[in-house]
Amino acid sequence: MTRTPLPNRWRRYSDWDERPLRLDRFARDDAEHGFAAFRSPSDPSPGVEIAQGRIAAMDGVLAHDFDMIDAFIADHHLDPEIAPEAMAMDSAEVARMLVDMNVPRTELVRLAHGMTPAKLADVVSRLNALEIAFAYSKMRPRERPGNQGHVTNAKDDPLQLAADAAIAVGLGFDEIETTMRVARNSWANAMACVVGSSVGRWGTLFQCSSEEAEELRIGMAGFTSYAETVSVYGTEKSFTDGDDTPWSKAFLVAAYASRGIKARCTSGGGAELLMGFHEAKSLLYLEARCLCLQRGMGVQGTQNGGIDGAPLTATITGGMREMMAENLLAVWLDLECASGNDARATESEIRVGAKIMPYLVAGSDFICSGFGTILSYDNSFNASLFNGEELEDFLVLQRDFEADGGLTPLTETSALELRRRAVDAISAVFEELDLAQPTEAMKTSVVQASGSRETDSFSTGATTRISAEIERRGLTVIDVIRALAKRGFEEEARNLLNLVKLRVSGDYLQTSAIVRDGQVVSAINDPNEYGGPGTGYRLDEARREAISGIRDTLGQNEVLRDQALHKKAEARRIAYLDGGDAEIGRDGNEVVIGISPAFGLQLFRTTGGHNLSEVLACLIRGVEGAGGVARVVRMHHTADTSFLGLSAARMAGSGIGIGLQAKGTAIIHARDRLPHNNLELFSNAPITTLDHYEGLGRNAADYALEREVEPVLVPTKGEALGARFHAQVAIIHAIETSLVDPDRAPEPVAVKFLGTGGEGAA
Amino acid sequence: MKTPTVADYPLAEKHGDDLRGPRGRTLDEVTLEAVMEGRVGIEDLRITPEALHAQAAIARDAGRETLARNFERAAELIDVPQDVIMQTYEMLRPGRVRTHRELAEQAEMLRRDYGARQIAEFVERAADIYLRRGLVERG
């Protein structure tokens, strides 16, 4: 006797093992070792003591014990005039004010000036994820949302950088950011991106993330317009380990402003944990320190919300919520916020979608502080939450929720034109400045390439020589503008000049500044004044239309045009000779096939791609093969599958009928059954094969002849057939129902298979 | 221009005719034609202390005192050469200088040679805190 072995695993776990999610690892909460998102026993209680107008103690630390971060916050952030009032407020009450649309943003910003890091963290930790998103939407400084994108590639190829920068600008990114595989290529990267970004429109701000001193020099040469590499940390040891102090970073922030360059700091939960100096404090408390420090420095904004620490933060319970809370703290402190959604924190596309959603619906100064506009393998910052691969998913999310994620769909034609123009522009600049001579083959390969693996362009080494030459000769953006204009790229030359002129007025140094339609738009002239429904940012009709314009949408015209393509061929295969009144059959072997009103008249193919002549031939062959007799009747009074089938059954001598819609849905019905209680139904027309239809015909005859029947099953792989076909199905069905005449009797149809249109003749 | 407020923002739009670059050219004079004729160079595309002070006043009017102070510190750095800026930044980084006095002397130099009063105070405060936190020695 054989024994069935005992199972040792439910195989669903093996299925789950195969999901991308299982590549993500998750950490258990362990506050002592820094794995705590919102609260740790080591976090201090909020508190402040003021003596003679100065901060004498903050969050449980006396002034003479302040570390550098405490000292800087006490010097520059905490306002002793407001602190007594703000610190005395009940945290739960302040939390309610954050989500109360009747409490103006300005009042909350004023109170934040008097709150310590522990107090700020205590307040926002009381909000759930939805409340955080809502508060974020209310508190973000600029009303219009925006987005930032990465433009890099795996070869540092300048031709591709220019092409991809033009695409990013075309998509609507307000800022683009590059970095290098080889640090020495920074000058070439900067020149290529800024030229590409001048194609099509002007105003996209650009930064080249590199070593601090070099970044400042590239900025002074006029190639870049902003910087966000000024990292700050929430513990003193992380700060000094990162080779800086609050004073060195604040000095750098002032240095950028002195050169007319917009700057923001970078911080984010998980950074201190990654560096090993977390002091057993929660991520949120440490980030609150970073943000108070940033406000104190007088930097206009921050890039926070995990950032490089995001993949680590996402492993912790509440990590995603914590990143949202960090961003809320930033905007509450009145800082521009480039809200993370940057480093890809998960392999699960579901977690990616969930991560972006609150930001998309709440809006943000920059929803991503680096959306990968290029393919993920070309992203020199490492893969982003969203990359070139998933860009259209993002465009569709905007459309789904009528939410402004800062991007606008590009048509294929304009995308190709932008790439061509950008590649020609940078090539002209290289030639004019005697830096390189790109060949036509190089240019063409870049214009059409999706990513650098497909290009035949500059090698990394060749780019290094170009970069060294730009630096050695001290070329500036003025040389580039002149070269562009000389070679006929006058529009690009003007665009670039406009961008550089921004630094003379410094308007774009103000909080949350971007450029839209040639105007600087910031928290000064476009403040977020949300006060409930009907206020704050709303899509206007033009913007809504732009977001709606994704490619390949369906309308009745497309469906009719598509069907008409098959009309001629079908006319060679089949003739429907309608006429007269259909009678009730008397032959007990007879199966009636009831076809829908538009069948073969306006509609010629099923959603499964079968010609209607073939489908009908298969059904007839099936009926007849099993010893039945088939008769075709066209219904005019209904287009509904059940009623097509039931009406056919009531006309059949056997009492068995088949209902068949032009889109391919088929049913077997019997005359004595309730309308929706059929014998067999093929509801998934897109995956129904001709063999299935023949089997259905056979079964109908078997029911008629009262044999044992094994129902035909159409197996699905679990496809989202509704998503793929329902728009088309609804349009097709509308064509059918438009022909319905409730008073018109069924008509007999003499079907003649002509056998000249290819397969399908019976 | 009298002390600007948020109503004067953006300066380039509202005051483009009297907003001047470092060599006295107004923003409206900076055209592509002027660039092509060599009348405008990169030197005309730098921010001025006046513009930064105006932005500071606007930021202050909008309730952003710390941002305003940053712009005021920045205004003092405009005429400080790049190498001095980078040298000062280096000195402020941990472990670069050994003594409080070196930072204090740098602060004094910035005050004396460039009139950078607030920057100097800022560096002096850093020196005091660094001393207390053991980043530099007295001496």
Interface residues (C-beta under 8 A of the other chain):
Chain A: H64 D67 M68 A71 F72 D75 H76 H77 T106 V109 R110 E212 A213 L216 R217 M220 A221 G222 E236 F239 T240 D243 D244 T245 W247 S248 A250 F251 L252 V253 A254 A255 Y256 A257 S258 R259 G260 R295 G296 M297 G298 V299 Q300 D334 T476 V477 I478 I481 R482 A485 E490 A493 R494 L497 V500 K501 L502 R503 V504 S505 G506 D507 L509 Q510 T511 Q519 V520 S522 A523 I524 N525
Chain B: V6 Y9 P10 L11 A12 E13 H15 G16 L19 G21 L27 V30 T31 L32 V35 M36 V40 G41 I42 D44 L45 R46 I47 T48 A51 L52 A54 Q55 I58 A59 A62 G63 R64 T66 L67 A68 R69 N70 F71 R73 A74 A75 E76 L77 I78 V80 Q82 I85 M86 T88 Y89 L92 R93 P94 G95 I119 F122 V123 R125 A126 I129 Y130 R132 R133 L135
